[in-house]
Amino acid sequence: MKAFEARHYLLSAELLWERVADRSAYPYALPAIAGLSKIDFHPKVTFIVGENGSGKSTLIEALAVAWGFNPEGGSKNFNFGTFDSHSPLHASLRLIKSARRARDGFFLRAESYFNVATNIDALDKEPSPNPIKIIDSFGGRPLHEQSHGESFLALLENRLRGKGLYIFDEPEAALSPTRQMSMLVRMHDLIADDSQFIIATHSPILMAYPDAWIYQLGPQGLERVAYEDTEHYAITRNFLNRHKEVMRQLLDGD
């Protein structure tokens, strides 16, 4: 694997509890948030993992909004909103940035990427003296004319230009295992071009990226763990190695 040194854009984030009016309210009462004071980020890739409801998407959303991204996804230039459902956590975060300025950036939310595609269609239909359409930066083919997975890859391969901060929430949702590996290759190219990724994921394929930091959220709070110590790796390995026995136990109630 080619050796290179990636540099930070986002060094860390601090939760300023003095800005929180009610620590018992959502999302501050979540175990992963309740014990949070500071989280540091790897220069290349930081993964945030955890069970459903652990708060990983809430945290990743807050980081993105605090950076200046639209809560439903997109770049800093997107300002649409279909439903105001994001938490107030971003207002309590202080981001510690490096002196280097990111030239690019994008917030990908799997659950609301459809809304991003719809907004692109709407903007491109508006009268403009500029012959270049927004969709041209995504490969030129309307995202709604592609499968969910194809549109994700169109973003990765065309829209992300490098030298940027990219925050993803469960990007594997629309990607087959093979396409997840394709995503890793594209990520590696972008990291070589001075990009930084922060990703919330359930995918043991994605979180295997070399040298990445992995934060696991759970009842114990937030802790950094090795890849092999994640629940995702352990459960997947056990299932693949003993799938017949595991299925028998699950379905027969043994």
SEDREN-725682 format. One line per field, with one value per atom (N, C-alpha, C): residue number from 1; x, y, z; atom name. Coordinates in steps of 0.001 Angstrom, whole numbers, plus 524288, in hexadecimal, padded with zeros to 5 digits. Example, Ala and Ser with C-alpha at 12.3 -4.5 7.8 and 13.67 -1.06 7.14 Angstrom:
i [1	1	1	2	2	2]
X [83386	8300C	83390	83232	83566	83264]
Y [7E9C6	7EE6C	7F31C	7F736	7FBDC	8001E]
Z [81E78	81E78	81E78	81BA8	81BE4	81EBE]
at [N	CA	C	N	CA	C]
This chain:
i [1	1	1	2	2	2	3	3	3	4	4	4	5	5	5	6	6	6	7	7	7	8	8	8	9	9	9	10	10	10	11	11	11	12	12	12	13	13	13	14	14	14	15	15	15	16	16	16	17	17	17	18	18	18	19	19	19	20	20	20	21	21	21	22	22	22	23	23	23	24	24	24	25	25	25	26	26	26	27	27	27	28	28	28	29	29	29	30	30	30	31	31	31	32	32	32	33	33	33	34	34	34	35	35	35	36	36	36	37	37	37	38	38	38	39	39	39	40	40	40	41	41	41	42	42	42	43	43	43	44	44	44	45	45	45	46	46	46	47	47	47	48	48	48	49	49	49	50	50	50	51	51	51	52	52	52	53	53	53	54	54	54	55	55	55	56	56	56	57	57	57	58	58	58	59	59	59	60	60	60	61	61	61	62	62	62	63	63	63	64	64	64	65	65	65	66	66	66	67	67	67	68	68	68	69	69	69	70	70	70	71	71	71	72	72	72	73	73	73	74	74	74	75	75	75	76	76	76	77	77	77	78	78	78	79	79	79	80	80	80	81	81	81	82	82	82	83	83	83	84	84	84	85	85	85	86	86	86	87	87	87	88	88	88	89	89	89	90	90	90	91	91	91	92	92	92	93	93	93	94	94	94	95	95	95	96	96	96	97	97	97	98	98	98	99	99	99	100	100	100	101	101	101	102	102	102	103	103	103	104	104	104	105	105	105	106	106	106	107	107	107	108	108	108	109	109	109	110	110	110	111	111	111	112	112	112	113	113	113	114	114	114	115	115	115	116	116	116	117	117	117	118	118	118	119	119	119	120	120	120	121	121	121	122	122	122	123	123	123	124	124	124	125	125	125	126	126	126	127	127	127	128	128	128	129	129	129	130	130	130	131	131	131	132	132	132	133	133	133	134	134	134	135	135	135	136	136	136	137	137	137	138	138	138	139	139	139	140	140	140	141	141	141	142	142	142	143	143	143	144	144	144	145	145	145	146	146	146	147	147	147	148	148	148	149	149	149	150	150	150	151	151	151	152	152	152	153	153	153	154	154	154	155	155	155	156	156	156	157	157	157	158	158	158	159	159	159	160	160	160	161	161	161	162	162	162	163	163	163	164	164	164	165	165	165	166	166	166	167	167	167	168	168	168	169	169	169	170	170	170	171	171	171	172	172	172	173	173	173	174	174	174	175	175	175	176	176	176	177	177	177	178	178	178	179	179	179	180	180	180	181	181	181	182	182	182	183	183	183	184	184	184	185	185	185	186	186	186	187	187	187	188	188	188	189	189	189	190	190	190	191	191	191	192	192	192	193	193	193	194	194	194	195	195	195	196	196	196	197	197	197	198	198	198	199	199	199	200	200	200	201	201	201	202	202	202	203	203	203	204	204	204	205	205	205	206	206	206	207	207	207	208	208	208	209	209	209	210	210	210	211	211	211	212	212	212	213	213	213	214	214	214	215	215	215	216	216	216	217	217	217	218	218	218	219	219	219	220	220	220	221	221	221	222	222	222	223	223	223	224	224	224	225	225	225	226	226	226	227	227	227	228	228	228	229	229	229	230	230	230	231	231	231	232	232	232	233	233	233	234	234	234	235	235	235	236	236	236	237	237	237	238	238	238	239	239	239	240	240	240	241	241	241	242	242	242	243	243	243	244	244	244	245	245	245	246	246	246	247	247	247	248	248	248	249	249	249	250	250	250	251	251	251	252	252	252	253	253	253	254	254	254]
X [8034E	80000	80372	801FF	80516	80531	809D6	80A60	809BF	806EE	8065A	804B4	804EC	8036A	7FED3	7FA6F	7F5E5	7F5D8	7F39E	7F39E	7EE0C	7ED8D	7E874	7E622	7E0FE	7DE03	7DB05	7D8A5	7D5F2	7D91A	7DB44	7DEAD	7DB96	7D7A7	7D4A0	7CF97	7CC3B	7C76A	7C6B3	7C526	7C438	7BE73	7BC3F	7B6DE	7B6FC	7B4E2	7B4D9	7AFE2	7B063	7ABCD	7A947	7AC37	7A9E0	7A5BC	7A5BF	7A1CA	79CD9	79CFB	7989A	794FE	79029	78C6F	78A6F	789A4	7876A	78A63	78DB8	790E8	78DB2	788E4	78591	78264	782BF	77FBD	782C3	77FE8	78258	7853E	789E7	78CAB	790BD	790BF	794F1	794D4	79048	78FDD	791A2	79295	7949E	799E5	79AE5	79FD4	7A4A2	7A48F	7A917	7A9EE	7A5B7	7A61A	7A6DD	7A457	7A480	7AA06	7AD6C	7B2C4	7B6AB	7B4B6	7B831	7BA48	7BF5A	7C1B5	7C4B0	7C7A2	7CAAA	7CB7A	7CB51	7CC7E	7D07F	7D4C7	7D8E3	7D807	7D9CF	7D8FE	7DE23	7DE29	7E2C3	7E377	7E855	7E927	7E6C3	7E630	7E413	7DE5D	7DD6F	7D821	7D6E5	7D25E	7D045	7CAEE	7CA2B	7C521	7C26A	7BD46	7BA0C	7B616	7B651	7B30F	7AFFA	7ABD4	7A8A5	7A375	7A098	79B84	7979E	7934D	78F19	78D47	78CC8	78B14	78F76	7944C	798B4	79A2D	7989B	799C6	79DC8	79F8B	7A3B1	7A1E5	79D1D	79B24	79A1B	7985D	79780	79CA2	7A0C4	7A5DF	7A80F	7A7A9	7A9D4	7A6E5	7A1C4	79E9E	7A050	7A124	7A2B6	7A7FB	7ABA5	7B0BA	7B021	7ACD2	7AC08	7A98A	7A584	7A2D6	7A672	7A983	7AD37	7B15B	7B2B4	7B67E	7B419	7AEF1	7AC47	7A93C	7A8E1	7A5F5	7A019	79D16	79774	79606	7925D	79121	78F63	78CEE	78B12	78F1A	79390	797AF	798F7	79D4C	79F1D	7A3F4	7A551	7A9C8	7A7E1	7AB67	7A9E2	7A646	7A606	7A2AC	79CFE	79BF9	7969D	793FF	78F4E	78C8B	786C7	78563	77FF8	77EAB	779AA	777ED	7728D	771EF	76CDB	76A38	76D58	76B20	76F41	76DF1	771AF	771D5	77561	77595	77AE3	77E96	783C5	783D9	7873A	7877B	78A77	78A1C	78CEB	792A9	7948A	799CB	79DFE	79D53	7A151	7A26C	79E5D	79EFB	7A25F	7A330	7A660	7ABE6	7AD05	7B22C	7B5C3	7BAB4	7BEC7	7C296	7C313	7C69D	7CC0D	7CFEF	7D565	7D792	7D889	7DA38	7E00F	7E25F	7E7D4	7E836	7ED04	7EDD6	7ECD4	7EC92	7EBB5	7E5E3	7E4B1	7DF3E	7DDB6	7D96E	7D77F	7D54D	7D6CC	7D4D6	7CFB5	7CE5F	7C9AB	7C738	7C26A	7BFD9	7BA75	7B8A1	7B368	7B198	7AC8B	7AA0B	7A63D	7A759	7A407	7A0E5	79BC2	79838	79530	795D5	79332	78D49	78B1F	7856D	78309	78621	783EF	786A9	789B3	78C51	78856	783CA	77F82	77E07	77DE5	77C73	78094	7858A	789BF	78901	787E1	78714	7827B	77E45	779AF	77AF2	77E00	77F7A	782ED	78667	789B2	7864B	7827C	77EE9	77C1A	77A38	7774A	77ABB	77F75	78301	78496	78574	78717	782BF	77DD6	77970	77888	77AF4	77A50	77D54	77B35	77DF6	7833D	7873E	78C7E	78FBC	792ED	79651	79AEB	79BB3	7A005	79E3B	7A0AB	79EFE	7A073	7A3F6	7A5A7	7A1A3	79FC3	79BEE	79EAB	79BFA	79E1E	79F13	79B72	79BE5	7A0C0	7A2EA	7A7AE	7AC2C	7AC48	7B07E	7AFA9	7AB0C	7A9E9	7AA3B	7AC44	7ACCD	7A91D	7A55A	7A1E9	79CC3	79C68	79790	79458	78F4D	78C09	78C3F	78CD5	78D6D	7888A	783F4	77F20	77E72	781A1	7816C	7852B	787C0	78B6D	78973	78B81	78A4E	78CCE	78B27	78D51	79346	79505	79A9B	79D90	79B5B	79DE5	79E6A	79A5A	79A92	79E9A	79F46	7A35E	7A8BE	7A98D	7AE99	7AF83	7AB51	7ABD2	7ADE9	7AC09	7AE08	7B3D3	7B52D	7BA90	7BE57	7BCD0	7C06D	7C0B2	7BC91	7BC67	7BC4B	7B904	7B840	7BCA5	7BED5	7C2E6	7C806	7CA38	7CEA6	7D3E3	7D3DA	7D8C0	7D9E8	7DDD2	7DF47	7DA87	7D76D	7D29B	7D17E	7CD8A	7CB81	7C657	7C5FB	7C154	7BF16	7BA3C	7B794	7B31C	7B349	7AF84	7AC84	7A76F	7A429	7A204	7A420	7A28F	7A28F	7A6F2	7A72C	7A673	7A746	7A6BC	7A118	79D56	797D0	79608	79846	79699	79ABB	79EE0	7A34A	7A3DB	7A47E	7A5AC	7AB24	7AC8E	7B1E5	7B610	7B522	7B8F1	7B95F	7B4E0	7B4F0	7B745	7B6C3	7B954	7BF44	7C131	7C6C9	7C865	7C503	7C60A	7C641	7C2D5	7C2DB	7C805	7CA1B	7CF1A	7D37A	7D369	7D76A	7D6FA	7D227	7D16A	7D2E5	7D17A	7D315	7D8FF	7DBAD	7E15E	7E3BC	7E185	7E364	7E29C	7DE18	7DCF5	7E058	7E15C	7E4D4	7EA52	7EC08	7F128	7F14F	7ECB8	7EC47	7EA9C	7ECBF	7EBFE	7E64A	7E373	7DE12	7DDA8	7D9AC	7D8A1	7D2F7	7D216	7CCDF	7CB65	7C680	7C425	7BF1F	7BEB0	7BA8A	7B7DD	7B2B1	7AF9A	7ADF5	7AEE0	7ADEF	7ACC0	7AA35	7A98D	7ACF4	7AFB2	7B251	7B7B7	7B872	7BDB2	7C175	7BF67	7C2C8	7C532	7C1F3	7C3EF	7C7A0	7C629	7C94C	7CE83	7CF85	7D494	7D8C3	7D764	7DB4B	7E021	7E4CB	7E998	7EA79	7EC08	7EDB1	7E952	7E47C	7E02C	7DF46	7DD33	7DB6C	7D5B0	7D443	7CEE4	7CCF7	7C8CC	7C648	7C13F	7C0BD	7BC12	7B8A6	7B3B2	7AFF1	7AC92	7ABB3	7A87D	7A711	7A50B	7A38D	7A813	7ACE5	7B176	7B321	7B07E	7B1EA	7B4AD	7B88D	7BB81	7C125	7C313	7C86F	7CAF8	7D00F	7D2E8	7D46E	7D36B	7D473	7D759	7D9E4	7DC56	7D820	7D94D	7D58C	7D398	7D73A	7D5C4	7D29A	7D27A	7CF91	7CA20	7C8B2	7C378	7BF77	7BAC4	7B694	7B56A	7B5E9	7B4B9	7B85D	7BD59	7C124	7C01B	7BF63	7BEBA	7B9D2	7B577	7B090	7B0D6	7B31A	7B384	7B717	7BB86	7BF1E	7BC91	7B9E4	7B75A	7B320	7B022	7ABFE	7AE37	7B236	7B467	7B713	7B992	7BC4B	7B89D	7B40B	7B088	7AAE2	7AA1F	7A502	7A0A9	7A1DE	79DCE	79C32	7A00D	79EDF	79C08	79DDC	79B5E	795B3	794C4	78F71	78BF9	78E14	78B1B	789AB	78D55	78C49	78832	788A5	78500	77F71	77F0E	779E8	77744	77A75	77838	777BC	77A0D	779BB	77D1C	78151	784E5	78827]
Y [7FB56	80000	804DD	80898	80D5D	8105A	81206	814F2	81AC8	81D6A	8230E	8252A	82A35	82CBD	83056	82F22	8328B	8363A	83AC2	83EB4	83FFD	841B6	84308	847EE	84812	84CF0	84DAC	8496F	84980	84643	848E3	84646	84386	84634	84402	8471D	84526	847E5	8477D	84BC3	84BF2	84D00	84A46	84B49	84F16	853B8	857CD	8574E	854A0	85371	85849	85C94	86157	86395	861BB	8637F	8601C	85BF9	8584C	859C0	85AF6	85C92	857FB	8537F	84EFB	84A14	8482F	84397	83E9E	83EB6	83A15	839B3	83DC2	83DD4	83B05	83972	83713	83B52	83A3F	83542	834DA	838B5	83904	83497	8321F	82DD9	828A0	8285A	82384	82243	81D5B	81C07	81DF3	81D89	81F20	824FD	827E9	82D9D	82F88	82CF8	82EB7	82EF3	82B74	82B65	82DF0	830A0	832DA	83828	838CE	83DEE	83F98	83BE0	83D20	83836	838D6	8348D	83670	83399	834DF	831D1	83419	831A8	8305C	82BE6	82A21	82D8E	82E79	831AE	82F52	82A23	82799	82618	82231	8201A	81F20	820F7	81FC7	81D4B	818BC	81618	816A5	8176C	8177D	8131A	80F46	80AA2	809BD	806BA	8058B	80347	8014F	7FEF5	80334	801A9	80560	807F9	80D1B	80FF6	81192	81036	81185	8174A	819E2	81F74	820BB	81CDE	81DEB	82198	820D2	8244C	829BE	82A06	82F13	8320D	82F46	831C1	83364	83002	8313E	835D8	83609	83A62	83F86	83F56	84410	8460E	84282	84413	846B4	84470	84693	84BFD	84C93	851A6	855BB	8542E	857D4	8599B	85627	8578A	85B4B	85B49	85EC4	85C14	856D9	853ED	85432	85365	85305	84E1D	84E7E	849F7	8451F	845D2	84156	83F67	841FB	8403E	84439	8432E	846A4	8499F	84D72	850CB	85577	85911	85DC6	8613E	86059	8637E	861A7	85D14	85B2C	85D65	85F95	861CD	86055	85C0A	85A53	857A4	856F4	8541B	851CE	84CBB	84A41	8491D	84842	84731	84876	84BF5	84DB3	849BB	845E2	841B4	8413C	844A9	84405	84610	843A9	844DF	849FE	84C29	85101	85022	84B4F	84A0B	84D6F	84EC7	851D8	85710	8594A	85E63	85E18	85957	858A0	856CE	8561D	85448	858C9	85835	85BC7	85886	859D9	8570C	85978	85620	857DF	856AC	85AC4	85A28	85B3F	8590E	85A28	85F49	860F2	865CA	864FF	86019	85EEE	85F36	86195	8623B	85E13	85B52	8576C	85A2A	85843	85A7D	85807	853A7	850E6	84E81	84CD9	84A55	8486A	84471	84269	83F38	83FBB	83CA7	838E8	833E5	82FE1	82D29	82DA7	82AD2	826EF	821FC	81E0A	81ECA	8202B	8206B	82522	8291F	82DCF	82F43	82B9D	82CB4	82D83	82AF2	82BC0	83180	83411	83996	83D07	83B74	83E56	83DFC	8393F	83881	83BB8	83BED	83EF7	844C6	846A2	84C20	84D8B	84A01	84AE9	84B77	847FA	8484C	84D87	84F45	8542C	858D8	858F5	85D53	85D84	858F1	858D5	85A6F	85A47	85BED	861D0	8646A	86A0E	86CDF	87137	87430	87612	87570	87711	8784B	87C78	87DAF	879DD	876CB	8730D	86DF4	86C6C	86795	862A7	8632A	85EA2	85D75	858A7	856FC	85488	854A5	8523C	84C6C	849E5	8444B	842E6	846A1	8458E	843FA	84622	844CF	83F78	83D18	837D6	833D3	83565	831D3	832E3	83680	83817	83531	83095	82D82	82E88	8300A	83120	82CB5	82E1D	82A2F	826D8	82930	82638	82231	82285	81EB4	81A28	81A42	8162B	8134B	80EA3	80BF4	80EEE	80DB3	8104E	80FA1	80AC9	809B7	80C7D	80CA9	80F56	8152D	81770	81D0C	81E3F	81AAD	81B54	81B5A	81797	8173A	81BDD	81E01	822B0	8273B	82795	82B8A	82AAA	825E2	824A2	82587	823D4	823D1	8290C	82C37	83109	83606	8361F	83AFB	83C2B	8381F	8390A	83A16	83EB2	8408E	8401D	83E9B	83E44	84331	842C4	8471C	84906	8453F	846B6	8438C	8454A	8427F	8400B	83AF1	83816	83528	83656	83401	830A9	82BA3	827E7	82546	824A7	821CF	81CEF	81867	81351	8130F	8143C	81426	80EB8	80AAE	8054E	803BC	80701	80587	803C9	80614	804CE	801D7	8003E	7FDED	7F81B	7F4FE	7EF75	7EEEA	7EA50	7E99B	7EAFE	7E99C	7EAF0	7F0D0	7F375	7F92C	7FBDA	7F978	7FBA3	7FB78	7F75A	7F70D	7FB29	7FC26	80055	8059E	8064A	80B19	80BC2	80780	807BE	80982	80794	8091E	80EF0	810D4	81662	819B5	817F1	81AB9	81B2C	816E1	816CE	81AD0	81B3F	81F1B	824A7	82595	82ACF	82C1A	8283A	82912	82A5D	827CA	82902	82E93	830BA	83626	839AE	83895	83BF4	83C82	8383B	83857	8358C	836F8	834B3	832D8	82E2A	82BE8	82AF3	82C15	82A97	827BA	822CA	81F6B	81C73	81CD3	81979	814C6	81018	80B7B	806AB	802DF	7FDA4	7F9BC	7FB7D	7F7ED	7F63F	7F129	7EF4D	7EF91	7EFFC	7F093	7F604	7FA01	7FF5A	80070	7FEB3	80012	7FD25	7F9D1	7F722	7FA85	7FF5A	802BE	8033F	80272	80251	8074D	80695	80AD1	80E72	80D3C	810A2	8104B	8147F	8145C	812D0	80F7C	80DB3	80EFB	8120A	81332	81006	80CF6	809C9	80C3D	80D09	80F51	80AFF	80B4C	8075C	80912	80578	806C8	808F2	80762	80936	80EAC	810CA	815EA	81565	81898	818A4	81720	81324	81179	80FEF	810E0	80F52	809A2	806B5	8011E	7FF83	7FB03	7F8BB	7F63F	7F5CC	7F389	7EE3A	7EADA	7E591	7E56E	7E9C6	7EA03	7EC61	7EDDA	7EFEF	7EB7F	7ECB2	7E8D2	7E71A	7EAAF	7E97C	7E53F	7E5D6	7E1F3	7DCAD	7DCAF	7D7D0	7D4E8	7D7BD	7D53A	7D338	7D652	7D4AA	7CFED	7D002	7CB9A	7C6A9	7C72F	7C2A5	7C06D	7C3E2	7C216	7BF5A	7C1A4	7BF50	7BA1B	7B9B8	7B4D9	7B096	7B225	7AE53	7AF53	7B0C4	7B2A6	7AE92	7A99F	7A59E	7A50B	7A4F9	7A475	7A943	7ADE9	7B2C4	7B302	7B198	7B1A2	7ADC9	7A94A	7A55D	7A780	7AA1F	7AC4F	7B0AF	7B3EC	7B842	7B65B	7B2B4	7B129	7ACFD	7A9CF	7A5A1	7A748	7ABDA	7ADC6	7AAEC	7A84F	7A57C	7A93E]
Z [80000	80000	80000	7FCC4	7FC50	80178	80309	807EC	806E7	80A4C	809DF	80F2B	80FAA	81494	81399	815F0	81591	81A37	8197C	81D9D	81F39	823FB	82623	823AB	823A8	82341	82860	82A36	82F38	83315	83702	83AC8	83F0F	8411A	8456E	8461A	84979	84ADD	850BD	85324	858BD	859C7	85D97	85F30	863C2	862E9	866E1	86A22	86E74	871A6	873F1	8745F	87677	872C8	86DDB	86A24	86A4E	86D4D	86D80	8720C	870C2	874CD	877FD	87575	87826	8768A	879F3	878BF	87894	87A87	87A69	87565	87212	86D3B	868EA	864DD	86042	85D34	85B2E	85B40	85F9A	86320	866FC	86AF4	86B91	86F51	86D13	867F9	865B8	86831	86994	86C28	86934	86408	860F7	86108	861C4	861E7	8677D	86B3B	870B0	872D8	87114	8730A	86F67	86B67	86776	86927	868C3	86995	864B1	86261	85DB8	85A7F	85567	851DB	84DDC	84D64	849A1	8449C	8403B	83B2F	83882	835DD	83300	82E1F	82C7B	827C9	822E2	822C0	81E14	81ED4	8222E	822C7	82885	82A2A	82F54	82E99	830F6	830C8	8360D	835D5	83A81	839E1	83D5E	83CD0	841CD	8414D	845DB	8443C	847F9	846FA	8457C	84305	841DF	846ED	846B6	84B51	84EF7	84D9B	85102	850B0	84C75	84BE5	847C8	844BB	840F5	83C97	83AA2	8368D	838B9	83D99	8401F	8409D	84221	842B4	83D6D	8397B	8345C	831EC	832BD	830D7	83370	8388E	83B64	8397D	83874	83668	8311A	82DC9	8288F	828CD	82BF7	82C5B	82EC0	832A6	8350B	8311D	82D5E	8294F	82551	824E2	82140	81CF8	81D44	8195B	81A73	81651	816CC	819F5	81DAA	820F1	81DED	81960	8165F	81271	8123A	80EB9	80A8E	807E0	803C5	80566	80256	80389	806B5	807C8	80AA3	80769	8024C	7FEE7	7FEDB	8010B	8014A	80621	80572	809F5	80A13	8076A	80766	80C90	80D83	8121E	8111E	811E9	81130	81661	81A77	81FA3	823B7	82745	82B3D	82FB5	82F28	8330F	835B0	8344F	83696	83C37	83F44	844D6	845BB	84A8A	84BB7	84D35	84CBE	84E9B	84C1E	84729	8446D	84719	84996	84C17	850F3	852F5	857A1	8565C	85155	84FBE	84E4B	84FA3	84DC1	84A8A	8459E	84231	84266	842E8	842E4	83D78	83A77	8350E	83489	8308D	82F72	82C71	82B74	82880	822B1	82102	81B7A	81A42	815D6	8144C	81058	8117A	80DCF	808FD	8046D	7FF8A	7FDD1	80022	7FE99	80375	802FB	8075E	805CD	8088A	8076D	80C1C	80D41	81159	80EB4	80F05	80CAC	810E8	8108C	81407	810B1	811C0	80E98	80EA9	8133D	813B9	810F9	80FD7	80D5E	8083D	8061B	80123	7FCC6	7FD34	7F975	7F94B	7FDDD	7FE1D	7FB89	7FC08	7F96C	7F385	7F1A0	7EC05	7EA11	7ED16	7EBA0	7EB68	7EF26	7EF41	7EA98	7E916	7E47A	7DFA3	7DF05	7DA92	7DA75	7DEFF	7DF4F	7DDF6	7E005	7DEFB	7D93D	7D6EA	7D173	7CDB6	7CF8D	7CC40	7CC7C	7D044	7D0BC	7CC74	7CA61	7C651	7C849	7C509	7C693	7C1B9	7C1EF	7BD77	7BD04	7C121	7C12B	7BEA8	7BA4F	7B7B4	7BABD	7BE88	7C192	7C5C7	7C5DB	7C9AB	7CE6A	7D2E3	7D795	7D6B7	7D3F2	7D31F	7CFF6	7CD0F	7CA0E	7CD9B	7D25A	7D600	7D879	7D796	7D97C	7D517	7D09B	7CC36	7C7C1	7C883	7C449	7C3F5	7C616	7C5D4	7CAB9	7CA1A	7CEAE	7D2AD	7D792	7DBAF	7DC54	7DB4A	7DBC9	7D76A	7D35E	7CF27	7D01D	7D49C	7D604	7DADD	7DBAB	7E08B	7E508	7E9CD	7EE64	7EE92	7ED9C	7EDB9	7E970	7E4B9	7E05E	7E17C	7E3D3	7E4F6	7E92F	7ECF2	7F0E7	7EE47	7EAC9	7E825	7E48D	7E23B	7DF03	7E23E	7E71A	7EAB4	7EBCF	7ED3F	7EEB1	7EA2E	7E591	7E129	7DE4C	7DEC9	7DBB9	7DEFF	7E30A	7E5F1	7E9CC	7EC4E	7F035	7ED72	7EE59	7EB43	7EE08	7F2FA	7F5DA	7F8E8	7FC5A	7FFD0	802D7	804BD	80759	80C36	80F0F	81392	811F9	8128B	810F4	815A6	816E9	81B59	81947	81A69	81855	81CC3	81BF9	81FAB	81CFE	81E78	81C77	8167F	81405	80E44	80BFF	80F2C	80D3B	80C5C	80DE8	80DC4	80858	80447	7FEF5	7FBDD	7FE7F	7FBB0	7FCE1	7F8CD	7F96B	7FBB2	7FDAE	7FF9B	7FB8F	7F69F	7F28B	7F1DD	7F1F1	7F154	7F61F	7FAAA	7FF48	7FEA2	7FC32	7FB1F	7F720	7F34D	7EF8A	7F255	7F630	7F93D	7FC24	7FE4C	8010C	7FD65	7F892	7F4C0	7F39D	7F2D4	7F1B1	7F66C	7FB13	7FFCF	80019	7FEED	7FF36	7FB73	7F6C8	7F301	7F512	7F76B	7F975	7FE30	80175	805F2	8041A	7FFEA	7FDAA	7FB9B	7FA85	7F8B3	7FD33	801DD	80676	8081C	80841	80A22	80F59	8123E	8175E	81789	819B3	81A07	81FBC	820F5	825F1	8248E	82621	82426	82895	828CC	82C2B	828EA	82ADD	827A7	82AF0	8285D	82A88	82796	8238F	81FF9	821D6	822EB	82450	81FB1	81AF1	81656	81652	816F4	816D5	81B58	8200D	8249C	824DF	820F2	820A4	81E22	81C93	81A15	81D99	81B75	81EA5	821D6	826AB	82A2B	82BDC	82A67	82BFB	831DD	8340E	83979	83989	83D3F	83DC2	8433E	8437D	84876	848C1	84CDD	84D9F	851D4	8507A	85412	85661	85B75	85E03	8637A	866A7	86C0B	86F3B	86DCA	870A6	86EF7	86B06	868F6	863C6	862F7	85E19	85F49	85C83	85D61	85838	857D5	85327	8539C	84F76	84F81	84A8D	84ACD	84633	842CA	83DD4	83A22	83BF2	83D91	83F25	8442F	84713	84BF3	84B54	8468F	845B8	845C8	8477E	84771	841D7	83E22	838AD	8368F	837BF	835EB	83885	83DA6	84086	83EC7	83E35	83CBA	8371D	83398	82E20	82DA0	83043	83004	83227	83684	838D9	8353F	832D1	82F58	82A8C	8281B	82363	82485	82901	82A5E	82C47	82E5E	830B3	82F01	82A0E	82874	8291A	82819	828AD	82E63	831C2	83758	83962	837B6	83978	8379E	832A8	830A4	8338F	834D2	837BD	83D22	83FA3	844CF	8447C	84067	83FD1	83E94	83AF0	83904	83C4C	83ED7	8421E	847D4	84910	84E67	85236	85051	853D9	8570D]
at [N	CA	C	N	CA	C	N	CA	C	N	CA	C	N	CA	C	N	CA	C	N	CA	C	N	CA	C	N	CA	C	N	CA	C	N	CA	C	N	CA	C	N	CA	C	N	CA	C	N	CA	C	N	CA	C	N	CA	C	N	CA	C	N	CA	C	N	CA	C	N	CA	C	N	CA	C	N	CA	C	N	CA	C	N	CA	C	N	CA	C	N	CA	C	N	CA	C	N	CA	C	N	CA	C	N	CA	C	N	CA	C	N	CA	C	N	CA	C	N	CA	C	N	CA	C	N	CA	C	N	CA	C	N	CA	C	N	CA	C	N	CA	C	N	CA	C	N	CA	C	N	CA	C	N	CA	C	N	CA	C	N	CA	C	N	CA	C	N	CA	C	N	CA	C	N	CA	C	N	CA	C	N	CA	C	N	CA	C	N	CA	C	N	CA	C	N	CA	C	N	CA	C	N	CA	C	N	CA	C	N	CA	C	N	CA	C	N	CA	C	N	CA	C	N	CA	C	N	CA	C	N	CA	C	N	CA	C	N	CA	C	N	CA	C	N	CA	C	N	CA	C	N	CA	C	N	CA	C	N	CA	C	N	CA	C	N	CA	C	N	CA	C	N	CA	C	N	CA	C	N	CA	C	N	CA	C	N	CA	C	N	CA	C	N	CA	C	N	CA	C	N	CA	C	N	CA	C	N	CA	C	N	CA	C	N	CA	C	N	CA	C	N	CA	C	N	CA	C	N	CA	C	N	CA	C	N	CA	C	N	CA	C	N	CA	C	N	CA	C	N	CA	C	N	CA	C	N	CA	C	N	CA	C	N	CA	C	N	CA	C	N	CA	C	N	CA	C	N	CA	C	N	CA	C	N	CA	C	N	CA	C	N	CA	C	N	CA	C	N	CA	C	N	CA	C	N	CA	C	N	CA	C	N	CA	C	N	CA	C	N	CA	C	N	CA	C	N	CA	C	N	CA	C	N	CA	C	N	CA	C	N	CA	C	N	CA	C	N	CA	C	N	CA	C	N	CA	C	N	CA	C	N	CA	C	N	CA	C	N	CA	C	N	CA	C	N	CA	C	N	CA	C	N	CA	C	N	CA	C	N	CA	C	N	CA	C	N	CA	C	N	CA	C	N	CA	C	N	CA	C	N	CA	C	N	CA	C	N	CA	C	N	CA	C	N	CA	C	N	CA	C	N	CA	C	N	CA	C	N	CA	C	N	CA	C	N	CA	C	N	CA	C	N	CA	C	N	CA	C	N	CA	C	N	CA	C	N	CA	C	N	CA	C	N	CA	C	N	CA	C	N	CA	C	N	CA	C	N	CA	C	N	CA	C	N	CA	C	N	CA	C	N	CA	C	N	CA	C	N	CA	C	N	CA	C	N	CA	C	N	CA	C	N	CA	C	N	CA	C	N	CA	C	N	CA	C	N	CA	C	N	CA	C	N	CA	C	N	CA	C	N	CA	C	N	CA	C	N	CA	C	N	CA	C	N	CA	C	N	CA	C	N	CA	C	N	CA	C	N	CA	C	N	CA	C	N	CA	C	N	CA	C	N	CA	C	N	CA	C	N	CA	C	N	CA	C	N	CA	C	N	CA	C	N	CA	C	N	CA	C	N	CA	C	N	CA	C	N	CA	C	N	CA	C	N	CA	C	N	CA	C	N	CA	C	N	CA	C	N	CA	C	N	CA	C	N	CA	C	N	CA	C	N	CA	C	N	CA	C	N	CA	C	N	CA	C	N	CA	C	N	CA	C	N	CA	C	N	CA	C	N	CA	C	N	CA	C	N	CA	C	N	CA	C	N	CA	C	N	CA	C	N	CA	C	N	CA	C	N	CA	C	N	CA	C	N	CA	C	N	CA	C	N	CA	C	N	CA	C	N	CA	C	N	CA	C	N	CA	C	N	CA	C	N	CA	C	N	CA	C	N	CA	C	N	CA	C	N	CA	C	N	CA	C	N	CA	C	N	CA	C	N	CA	C	N	CA	C]
